[in-house]
């Protein structure tokens, strides 16, 4: 049981890490990862919705009719997305404004609905919790990694909630930021390069 539980949790960090392995959640990845803090914020919000919806769907899996399960899943996910929206408006309004429409779009995020359909409706609450938490944290790490690379190359700095932690100009005088990397095509390029590196490490 413990081994299986650990597998369901840790698979989200490499084996099924989105967006690299599952190739899901690409839209938020393109839209919000211009800075590392945006990626972390989006990832935490998605993780909260993913874990809570997985738990509730697993609890109700024997009560939800199969013919209307997708509609029920969307209602459950939308409920927790509303909770996230209200909490962010109350406590992190600046981040909420920066993420904009991508927060309500969590309702139709393929990662959340995919885990509900593929896992939560077929497994116990404990296993579904581990699955949601692992996939969610893996997604957060993915967005943070992509965001850090894009911000570092595109702006020459790395800041977390207003606090600068790295400045390339101080290390490489005359450094000129690659503005291309903070645009949508740059996100695809960074994603492709990181996926290439992951495949090379995986083969070795």
Secondary structure, DSSP 8 states (H G I E B T S, - for coil): -HHHHHHHHHGGGTTT-TTTTS---HHHHHHHTTSHHHHHHHHHHHHHHHHHHHHHHHHTTTTS-GGGHHHHHHHHHHHHHHHHHHHHHHH-HHHHHHHTHHHHGGGG-HHHHHHHHHTGGGS-HHHHHHHHHHHHHHHHHHHHHHHHHHHHHHHSEEEETTEEEEEHHHHSTT----GGGGSHHHHHHHHHHHHHHHHHHHH-
